[in-house]
Amino acid sequence: MTVSRRVLLRTLLQGIGAGLVLGRSLQTVQGGRGDEAGQASGPLTVRVTRPFDAETPVREFASWLTPNERFFVRSHFGPPNADAVQPDVWRLTVKGLVKDGLSLNLKELRQFEEVTLTAVLQCSGNGRAHHRPKVPGVQWERGAVGNAQWTGVRLRDLLQRAGVKLQGLHVQFQGADRPALATVPLFTRSIPLAKALHPDTLLAYEMNGRPLPLLHGAPLRVITPGWMAESCMKWLAEITVRADETPGYYMQQAYRIPETSIHPSSGLPGTAMVPVERMLVKSLIAAPAEGDTVRKGPVTIQGVAWAGEAPVAKVEVSCDDGYTWEQARVIGEEQPYAWRQWRYIWNARTTGPTAILCRAMDARGERQPETSPWNPGGFLWNGWDRLSVTVAA
Amino acid sequence: MRMVQKPSSVVLASLKPSTYTNRTPRAGTLPAHRLAGVSKPDAPYSSRRAPRCGLVGRTFSPFTIVLLVILGGVVATAAQEDERATVEPTLARRAATLILARCAVCHTTDLIVQQRLPEDRWTATVEKMVHWGADLTKDEAAVLLQYLTARYHPGAPDHLPSIENELAMTEPLRGQTTATDGPLTGLAARGAGLYAHNCQACHGEGAVGGVGPKLARNTILKNDGVFWETVLHGRGPMPAWGSVLSHQDIADIHAWLATR
C-alpha cells in the first residue's frame, strides 16, 4: 500500500511540476522531491493524496521560518490548471459594492506599496485527530501550521482605490480552483470589512522571499494575519464587496463553531454557530520527538508558541506528565503574528518513560487548555502538546 | 454491469451498535494520569482546567467519559477481533468498488480510511456527497453506508488497509491484466454512455479534458498496452477501473474515444 501511494503521489507531483514548467514565474518546491513526500521521513506527511493535503513533521518547527517545500498544504479541490494562473492570463477583479470596479494583472497589482510581514498560517482543522468523539474531516495531527514571511500589497489599498460603498460590510474572496464536479459548491469565503481594511491584511505574491508556489496559491493569496487559514484564499481571482456574509456551504455551514461550548452527545448544536476567525494561543514541542530515548542529564526541549493577534506571554514545560511545570525561555525577537521559539533545558534524573508537555499563555491572559472544547467540525484544537520519551542511563 | 443486490440481504451478523458507539483511548491524547484517575497537584493553569475536569455543574464529566472510554475500549477490542468477519465479502467488494468509482472522482480513498465515525455521521456524510453529485443510487448509497459504518467506526483500529488493498484482498483471482479472451469489438454507441457515467467527471464532456488529461485524439488511444494498463490499474491520481468496468466496457469506451 505504501508503495502504491508513493508512486501515486510521485506521479501527481510530477504532473504538477510538469504543469509548472509552463509558467516560468511559478515554481513548485515539490517537483523534484515528490518521491519522498509520501513517507513520514520526507518533507511532508501526506493525509490526502488528492486533493493534496499534507502536514509538516513537527521536527521542522525547530526552525523559525518554515521552508516553502515543508509548509503544510491544504485545499478543497487542489490547485487550478497551471495555465489558468499564468501571469499573462491571470487577472484580479474587484467588484460588488464599490464605486469603481478594478481588473488588475500582477504587474499592475505590484504598483501598490509593497509590504512584508511574518505570520503563522494554521489550518482550522489542525489537531482535529485529537478531538473525542472523533469528527469527520482530514485527520490533521500537529503540523497543519507554519510560520512564513509574506510579501504583497495591502488589501486596504485596493479597496480604497475601488471605493467601498456605504452598504459594503463584508469582503468576499473567490479563488481560481474548481471542484471535479460542477455540483460541488465552490470554496468561497468572506471576511468582515474591518479585517479587510486592517493594514496588515495582505494579498501576497511571495512566500519566504520566493514567488508563491502553486500549491500555496500562486500567483496571489490572501493573508489575514492572526486569523485561521480558511480566510487566506489561495489562487485569488475575485474580490467582491457585499452587504452580507457570503452565502453557501463553506461560509454558512463549514468552518463554524458553537458560540458557547456544547456537549458532544447533544447532537447538532442548539447554540448559534459563528465563523472561525481568530487563532487561539497554542504551543508545540519540536524536539525531542515522540518516542525518543534521551540520555540522563541535560536535555534540550524546544518548540514554538503563537497566539495570533496577541503576543505570547509565557510558555511552560512539564517533564513529569503534568505534575510540575517550569517556565521555558522564549527566544528571538517578538514580531506581531509570527510565532516565538522557546527552549527549556531539562535535567533528566530519573530513568524510565515519562511524558513531556508544554502550554502557553498570551498577553490577553488566555491560556492553552489541557484539551480543547469539542465542536462538530473539529476546529481550533489547542490542547497542551504532549509526547512520550524514555530516559536512559 | 451493475450487480443487483438488495442491501437488506446482506447480513452483518456480529455488528452490534456497541461496536461503533464505543471509543478506544489513544495514547498521546489522554494523559496517563487522567486514564488512571490520578488527580494532580494544582498547577498555575488549574483555574482554566478546573471547570473542565470538575464533577460539578456537568451532567457528563470528563472522568465519567474516561471511565466509559476505558470500558468501551475493552468491548471494542473484543469486537475488533472479528472485524473483518462483520463485513460480508460480497458487500465489501461491492462497496470498495463503489468507493473507487464514485468517491475517488473527487478525492482519494485515503480520506475515507482515516475517518472513525458513528453511523449517524457516516449517514450525514454520504447524504452530503450524494447531494454534491456523487453518482450513487439509493441502493448503492445504502451498501456504502453499511460498509463504512462497519469498517470505520470509532472503535476500529488506528490503522486499516487502503481501499485498494481491501479490494485486492476480497477480489477473486481473475484472468490476467491486459489479456482478454480473444479480440473484443468495442461498440462506440455503448461507450458514450459508459464514458459519461464513469470518465467524464475528470476527463470532461466530449473527452476534451478537465482535472484529467484530454483524451480526444490522445496518442494513448493508439497504444493499446498503455491504454489498458492505465484503465485497469490506474495511473497517478486516476483510480484503477479494473474492478468497476468489464473488459467489454473498456473496449466500448475506447471505441467511443476513437471517434472523438
Interface residues (C-beta under 8 A of the other chain):
Chain A: M1 S4 R5 L8 T11 L12 Q14 G15 V46 R47 V48 T49 R50 P51 D53 G78 H130 R132 P133 K134 V135 P136 V138 Q139 P179 A180 L181 A182 T183 V184 P185 H263 S265 E290 E316 S318 D321 G322 Y323 T324 W325 A355 L357 R359 M361 R367 Q368 P369 E370 T371 G383 R386 L387 S388
Chain B: R23 A27 G28 T29 L30 P31 A32 H33 K40 P41 A43 P44 Y45 R48 R49 R52 C53 T59 F60 P62 I65 V69 V105 C106 H107 T108 D110 L111 Q114 Q115 R116 L117 P118 R121 T125 W132 G133 P154 P161 S162 E164 N165 A201 C202 G210 V211 G234 R235 G236 P237
